[in-house]
Amino acid sequence: MSRKVIAYDVGTTGIKTCLFEIAAGENIRFLGSEVADYTLRMLGGGAVEQDPEEWWEAMGQTTRRLLEHSGTAREEIQGISFCSQMQNVVMVDEQGRALRPCISWMDTRADFQFSRCMNTGLRVEGLNIFKVLKFLRITGAGSFGSKDPVWKYLWVRDNEPEIFQGAYKWLDAKEYLTCRASGVMKASRDVAGATFLYDVKRDCWSRELCKMTGVEMRHLPELCGSADRVGALLPRAAEELGLAEGTPVFAGGTDVSLCQVGGGCLEPGDVNVYSGTSGWVETTVDRLHTDIGNLIGTLPGADPATYNYVAEVDTSGKCMEWVKDRIDLPDMSYGELDEYIRDVPAGSGGVIFSPWMNGNRCPFEDANARGMFFNLDLNVRGRELVRAVVEGACLHMRWLLEASVATFKTRPAVRFTGGSAISPVICQVLADVLNRPVEAVENPRLAGATGAAALMAVGFGILPDIKAIKTMIRVRAVYQPNPQNAEVYNRIFPVFKALYKNNKKAYAALNGAGPRKQEEKI
């Protein structure tokens, strides 16, 4: 029996609302989608915020348009679920109303809160060794940078005490929306894992870590699985979304865990390279491990039987959007982008680009790092600049992959998901840079939403378990590396990695203490 379901992909700057059909023994069928944008506010002092009400309004707008354009009756929708940005802080009251704007995962304002806890006592690499070991023992990973959500939560406590005292729960983006839909406040375990307060062995919030960091356990919601049904649509929520009252609401998961599901990377050794606004290299593994030197750790995923070994970069596809805008190519589709850079040779005429345009997380943590074009000469054209940005994003993925395979054995081929995977040229550049086959899945931009829909198949009992989802994911194309191009990138790669080391002090001098830009809306 097939079922029509809606999966909401709640991104950093917009939402994709997707209609799928799920049935036993068949690939997931994508039936249509609608998109809407919302504001990301870049404030002074590293603050980055969003209005949660805009997320909900975007959900309603896109849901109603999707039903209208697809000719689907509201009664035909038998479930909704979510794939969402993570590591945000939404402080809500007992009715689930946001008490202040959401503090985004991109926010860097909580340096003081992080340093007060982690940069004291006996230190290794600047971090309190006893606290690091406690994080690793309990979570398998740890909060080793000021962008992590626990420090933003503490920033609210220190700077907005009235809001903090009036807060009932601390939710992430997806949890706010599932609460708005169903009235239930529950956090999926992958979201809990990304707070670095979740005890993975005992399957509970860690009282020990909360005490160490200063988090009040009363603010933490109940835990659930990503395939769990958390509740049903409330009458008011159903009216605002245009759906039927009582429609099942499933927990879903983070973009990091559900792109792994939607990419079909469900067995140990499967690797997914994701390039959307941000990016990551993610390996499915069967044990906990943390590489402190490269800041890579294991997080709980949607499947309770495995973990996700995640190496992140803050800006990936966002760099490509940026360069198109800056050289007056804002309306260029991926197909047009392919044509624009197709004939530029590998290496972009010697131009190298670093994609650290909002700082960086792995394999180094530095909020001061920035993007740069290196080795420009008078012959460089816009085409070389655009291709260099594509290559820079892929070179950073190679850096992350090399750090990952130092610990875990992987399949030779990697899956590629996210908006960048729509482009055959970018797929080929990635294969050449990695010197590995690259498998692009069907509808790569919708990998997270596909994962959310697939989890509903598990929740409804259509599939026996999460690993069975692999049979429902189809590979669209396979890109083999070009040996000549791979050799070019082998020569460039050491220079690319050296850009950060050679400019670290300059980044700190320019970006570490000076005045930041005034409020900017994206």
N, C-alpha and C positions, 0 to 999 in steps of 0.2 A: 504494500500500500504506500503510495507516494504522499508527501505532505509539502505544502508550500510554507516557507518560513522567511522571516526577515532578519538579516544580520546587519547591525550598525557598526561601521568602522569609524570610531571616534578618533580622528587624527588631531595633530597639533593646530592646524589652521583651518580644518574643515571636516565635514562628515560625509561619508559615502553610505547611503542606505540601499541595501542590496536584497533583491528577491531571488530566492533559490527554491529548487524542488529537490527533495531528498527521498530516496527509495532504496530498498535493499537490493544489492547486486548490480547497482548502476553507478556511473560517475555522477557527481553532484552537478546538477543543471543550473546554470546561471540564467535568470530570466529577465533581468533588467536592474537598473540602478538610477538613483538620483543623488545629486551632490549639493551641498550648501557650504558656504564659508562662514567663519566667525572671526572675531578680532583677537589677535595676540598682542598684548600691550607690552612694549619694551620700555620700562621706566628707568629712572636714574638709579645708580648704586647697584646695578646688576639685577634689579627686580624685574620679573616677567610674570604677568598675570593674565587671567581670562575670567569672563563672567559666566558661571555655570548656567545661568538662565539662557544664554545664547546657544549653548549645546542643546538644551531641551527644545527651544524654539526651532532650531535647525532640524532636530529629529521630527518634529511635527510637520514642518513644511515639506520635507523630503518624503515622509511616509505618505502623506496625502497625494502628492504628485505621483509617487510610484504606483499607488493603487489606481489612480486615474489613467495614467499613461499605459499601464499594463492591462487594463480592463479587469482587474482583480477585485472581487468583493472583499470587504473587511472580514467577513465570516470565513473566507478561504484561508486566511493566515492562521496557522495553528501553533505558532511559537515565535518568540523574538529572542535574540541574544546579542552579545556585544563583543567586539574586539576593540581595545582602547589603548591610547597613550597611557603611560604609567608614571609612577613616582611623582605624582602631584599631591597637593595638600588642599582638601576642601573641608573646612570646619563647618559643621551643621548643628542645628538645634534638634530637639527631640522630634519635631515634625519633619525633619529632613531638609529644612530650609538653610541655604548657604548663608553664613553670618558675615562673610567677606569674600572678595574675589578669590578664585582658585590661584594658589601659588604654583606656577608651572614647573615641570621637570627641568626646563631651561634656566630657571632662576639660580643666581649665584650670590645672593645677598647674605647667606648664612655662614660666611667665613668665620666670624667670631664664635658662633655656637659650635662649629666643628672644632676649631682650634682649642677652645676651652676644654673640650672633652678628650680629644685625640692627640693633641700636640704637647702633652705634659708628661712628666714622669720619665721613666727609662724608655728611650725611643730607639727604634731602628727605622731608617729611612724617614725620620721625622715623626713617626707614629708611635704611640704608647704600645709597647710590645705586649703587655699583659692584656690590654683591651682588644688588640688585634687577635690574639690567640683565643680570647673568649668569643669574639664574633665567629671565628673560623670553627671552633668546637661546636657551637650551637647552630649556626646557619649554613656552614659550608662556604660562606662568602663573607662579605663585611662592608661596612660603610667607611670607605677610605678617602672620601672627597666631600667637599661642602655642598655639592649639588644634590646629594641624597636627601630623601624627604624628611628623615628624622630631624635634621638640623633646621629645616624650614618650619616644621612644627614647633621646634623650640624657639625659633625667631618670633613666631606669633606669641608664644608665652612671654617672652622677654619684652616685646615691643607693643603688644596689643592685649594687655592683661584682661580687660573687660570682655573682649571677644573670647579669649581663651577660657575664662571662667564660665562663660555662658554656653560653651560648646558641649554638645552631647556626644558626638562622635567625630573622628577624623576619618574621612573617606577619600578614596581616589576618584578619578573621573568616572569610571565605569560604575563604581559602587554608588556614586551620587545618582546616576541615571537609572540604575536598577531600583534604587530606593524611590525615586520619583515615579517610576512606573508601577511598583508593587507595594510600596510602603515598608519594605523589608530591608534592613541594613545588614548585609552579609558581604564579606570579602572573599573572593576566590583565593586559593592558596598561592597561585603565582603572583598575585598582587601583594599578598602578605610577604612572600619571599623577597620582593623588591624593596620592602621597607627595611630589611635586614634585622627584623625583630621576631622572625618566625623560627621556631625550633623545629627543624625538619624531621628530626628523629622522633620527637614526641607528638608531632602534629598539633602544635598549639602556639599561642603567643608566648614568648619567653619572658617570664617575670624577671629573670636575672638581667637580661639585656635592657629591659625597660628601666629597671632600677639604675643600671650603669649610665644610661643616656639621659635619664630624667623624664621619660615618657610615662604618662599616667595611663594605666591599663584600662581605666573606665572609658577612655576615648577610642579604644580599639573594637571594631565590630566582630561579630561572630564569623567563623570560618566556614567555607563550603568548597565543593569541587567545581571545576569549570563546566562540567556537563550536568550539574545539578539544576533542578527547577527550584528557583528561590521563592516564587510566588506567582500571582496572576495580576493582570492589568486591573487597576482600580478604575471605578467609573469615570472620575474626572480625567485621569491619565488617558484612558481609552478615548474619551471625547477629544482631548487635545491632540492625540496622535492620529485620530481617524480610524482606530482599530476597534475590535469587539471587546467589550468588557469580559474579563475572565480569561483572556488569551494568556497561555503560559509564558512566564518570563524566566529565561535561563541565565545562569551567572556569566558564562563566557569567560574571557581571559584577556591578558595583556597582548599588545601587538607583538611583543617579542615571543611569547609562547605560542600564540595562535598562527603567526606566519610560519612557524615550524610545523604546525599541524597542517595548515593549508598548503604548504610546500611538500607535504608527504614525507617529511624528515622525522620518522617516528621510531627508527631502530638505532641502537648505539653505532656511532661512526658516520651517521648521516650528517651532512653539512649544508646549511642554508646561508647564502649571502643575501642580505636584504639591503636595498637601497631605495629609501623613500626620502622624506624630509631629513631624517637621521639615517643611520645605517648600523649594521652589525654583521659579524660572522658568528654563527651559532652552530654548535655541535651537540647532537643528542648523545648523552653519555649515561653510563650505568652506575657511576659513583661520584661522590663529592670530591671536589678539588678546587683549590684557589692558588693562582699564580700571582703572588703579591708583586713581584717585579714587573709584570706586565699588566697588572690590575684586571685580571680575568678571573671570573668566579662562576660557580655553578648556582643556578637558581631553580626552584621548583617549577615544573612546567604543567601543562594541562594533564599529562599522563602521570599518575602518581608512581608509576613503576620506573620512570627515568627522570633525568635532570637535563637542564639546558646549560651548556658551557658557553657563556656569552662574552664576546669582546665587542665593545661599542665604539662608534664614532658619532659625535654630535650632529654634524652636517655632512650629508652625502649628496642625495638628489637636490637638496636645497641649494648647493653650490652651482648646480647646472641651471636651476631657475635663475639664480642671481646673475650668472654671466650672460644668459640670454637677455635679461632685462637691461643690463648695463651696456650692451652693445646693440641695443634697439632691436632685439629679436623676441619680444615678449609673447607674441602670438604664435610662435613656431611650435608645431606639433612634433612628436617624436619622429614621425616619418620625415618631416621637413628637416629636423635636426640631423637625421641620418644623411640626407642628401647634402647638407651643408658641410659636414666634416668627412664624408666618405672618402674623398681623395687625398686627405691630409695623411702623410706617411706616419707610421708608428714613431712615437717620440716627439711629435709636434715641432719638428725643427729644432729640438734641443730645449724647448720651453718646458719647465716643470711647475706644477701648481700644487700647493699644500692646502688641503680641504678643512683646515681647523678654524672655520670662520666664526665659531661660537665657543672657542676653547676646545679642549679635547679630554677624553676619558681614558682610552686605551690606545697603545700600550704605555702611554704616559698621561698623568692627570695634570692639566695646566689650564686654568680658566683664562690665562693671559695669552695663550697661543692664538694666532690668527692666520688667515690665508695669505698667500703671496704667489706672485708670478716670479720665477727665477730664470735668469739667463735670457732675457729679452735682447733682441737686436733690432736694427732699423728695418729688417725685412719681415718682421712678424706681422701677420694679418689676423683679422678677427677669427678666421677659421682655426688657426693654430691655437689661439687662446681658448676657444670653446673645446677643442679636442684635448688640450692640456688639462682642462678642468675635469673632463671625463676620465682621463688617464690618472690624474691625481687621486680622484675618489677610488679608482680601482687599485692603485698602488697602495693606498692605505689599507684596503681590504686584504691585499697580499700580506702586509705587515701583520695584520690581525690573524690571518690564517696560519702564517708561519709560527707565530707564538702559540696558537692553539694546538697544532700538530706536534709541537715539542712534547706535549703531554699525552694526547689521545690519538690513536690510530684512526684514520678516516677512510671513507670510500674515495677512490680517485676522482670521480665526478662530483661536482658540487651543484646544488640547486640554486637558482637565482630567482628572487621574488622582489616585489616592490615596483614602483612606477618606472624606474630605470630599465627594468627587465623587459619592458615593452619594445625597446629599441634593439633591432638586430645588430646594429653597429656597436652599441654599448655591450651587448652580450659577447660579441666577438672580441672587443677590447679586453673585457674581463677574462675570457679564456686565454688570451695571449699573455696578459699580465700575470695570471696565476700559473700559466703553463699546465692547465688542467682542463678536461672537458667541462663545459657548463651546460646544465639542463634547465631550460626555461619552461616553467609550468604554464598551463592554460590560465588566462586571466591573472597574470602575476601581480598586477596592481591590487587585486582583490584577494590576495592570499590570506590575509587576516580574517576578512569577512567569510571566506570559504571555510576557514578553520572553525569559525563560530557556528556556521551552518552545519558543518560535519559533527560538531560536538552535540548539536541537538539531535542528530541521528542516533547518537549513543544514548542521550537522555530519553528519547522516545522508545528505545529498545530495538531500533531498526538495525543497529550494529551491536555486536556483543561487547566490544571494548574500543578504546581509543586507537590502539595499534591497527585495528581493522580499517581505519580511515584511509590508510595508505592505498588500499585498493580502489578508492574513489577519486584519487588525484591523477590527472593526466599530464604528461610532459608534452609540451607543444613542439619543441625543437631542441636539438643538441648541437652545440658549437665546439668544434675541435680546435685546439690551439695551433696557430701558424708558427712554425719553428723560427722563421726569420724574424717575425715580430717579437716572439718570446725572447730572442737573443738581445734585441734592442732594449727591452724592458729589464732584462737581467743587468745590463750595463747602467741603466738609469736608477734602478732600485736603491743601491747604496747611497747615491747622491740624494735621493728623495728622503731617506731616513735621516741623513746628516743635517737636513735643513732645520729640524727642530733643535738638535743639540747645538748647532752653530749659532742659533738665534735666540736661544732661551733667555739670555740676559737682556737682549734687546726687547723681547716681548714684555718682560717684567718692567723694564724702564718705561716703556710706552703705555702699558695698559694696567700696571699693577696698582697705581695710586692716584693717577690723574683724574680729572673730571670726566665723567662719562657723558654720552649723548643724552639730550633731553628726550622726553617721551616720544616714542615712535610707534606707529601702529602698522602691523603686518597683516 
